[in-house]
Amino acid sequence: MSLMHDIRKACEIAKRTVLDNLELSSEKTGEMNPFGDETLLLDKRAEDAAVEIFLESNTGYSILTEERGLIQPRNRTEYLAIIDPIDGSTNLERGIPLCCIGISVVPITDSMTTDDIEISVIDSFFTDECYIAQKGKRATRNGKPIHPSSGVTSQNAIISYDTKKSWKGEFGKQSLKTIEQVYDVRRSGANLLDLCWTASGSLDAMLDLRNILPIVHVSGTHMVIEAGGYVVDQKGDRMCYPIEMNQKMSFVAAADEDLARKLLDSFNQV
């Protein structure tokens, strides 16, 4: 059974779990996940459904999830499946039809990094968009190749910018300085979708410079990279994070390196 088959099946069953139980979209479990966020009931159910697919597979998987953390089966494992069951769960809770599931798979080694990811799939729950990235094989939307925008300057760029952090102090000043440099801003509330739209050229960049985003969102940056875009971390290095439970992501993902660095420079000028 192939990796792709397992990932697609897990996405499908998680998506169906959500769509068949939308009346529960605002229900909470009363628990906090390992990353400090309150868990929605549908988050947990969708994640449990996806996890079960990987645990039942003939391929051995360890699993890193948003709601349960690291799941380490007793048997020997070959791959790590990284699952964000519902990205945009606040949208779902409020009836905004913008959310998705993201899954990445990486071969298990002693020092796994984001460079080692083999496959990522991001499947939108309410729109007809399934994005797939395979290492060294570009990226697709519904089976057709995608690529970032070209020839975009910061002055005519339309970007996504994650604002979910207090704007008091330096972050607010840095954010305003960055947004002043671009043409306009869009934000869906589901970072993985914004990253897919950056990979496919609908957006020119997606910025999350809060240094709080869990590593389970790595399928989005992988999509941008395989589509031909460029991702820098907050220090200005090409993004290459260790895949570890406590690793946080802070990045600029853009159509090309020049745009990524110009936007990061604007943020860091303050």
Order of alpha helices (4+ residues) and beta strands (2+ residues): alpha-beta-beta-alpha-beta-beta-beta-alpha-beta-beta-beta-beta-beta-beta-alpha-beta-alpha-beta-alpha-beta-beta-alpha
